Amino acid sequence: MTRFQPENPDYRAISVHTFEQQRAMETLGFSITRLEPGEVDLAMDYRSDLTQQHGFIHAGIITAGLDNACSIAAFTLMPAGSAILTVEFKTNLLAPAAASGSRSAPPSSSPAAR
C-alpha cells in the first residue's frame, strides 16, 4: 500500500494544534491515539451521559468524532497555510461497535478510503 506524503513538514504539530482548538472534541472526551499522514485514530472513554436508550454511545457523538477524524486525516496532507471545514459527509451505521477495554471503538479515517 502506498504511504501518503504530507506537503507540510509540520503536519503533526499543526494537526494536533487544530484538533486541540476544537472544544467540542474536548467536551465529548475524544483524543488522538494515532496520527500519521492521511490517517487518524480517535478514542473516547465510555460515558453513560452520551448514550442512547440501548446504552450505546449515541450515533451523533460517534459521527462528530468521525467527522473530525476525516477532517484531520485530510489536513495532514494539505499544504502549510491550509484550513479545514466540513461541508458535507454521510455515515452508515451497520451494527453497534464492540467495546474494547474501557475505550469505545475509535473513529478513524483514511481519506483514500472515503
FENBEL-V141831 format. One record per pair of residues at least 24 apart in sequence whose C-alpha atoms are under 6 Angstrom apart, sorted by the first residue. I is the first residue (numbers start at 0). J is the second residue. D is the distance in whole Angstrom. If there is no record, write none. Layout:
I:J:D + I:J:D
//
This chain:
3:36:6 + 5:36:6 + 5:76:4 + 6:76:6 + 6:77:6 + 6:78:5 + 7:78:5 + 7:79:5 + 10:75:5 + 36:75:5 + 37:72:5 + 37:73:6 + 37:75:6 + 37:109:6 + 38:72:5 + 38:108:6 + 38:109:5 + 39:68:6 + 39:72:5 + 39:107:6 + 39:108:6 + 40:107:4 + 41:105:5 + 41:106:5 + 42:105:4 + 43:102:6 + 44:102:5 + 45:102:6 + 45:103:6 + 65:106:5 + 68:107:6 + 68:108:6 + 69:108:5 + 73:110:6
//
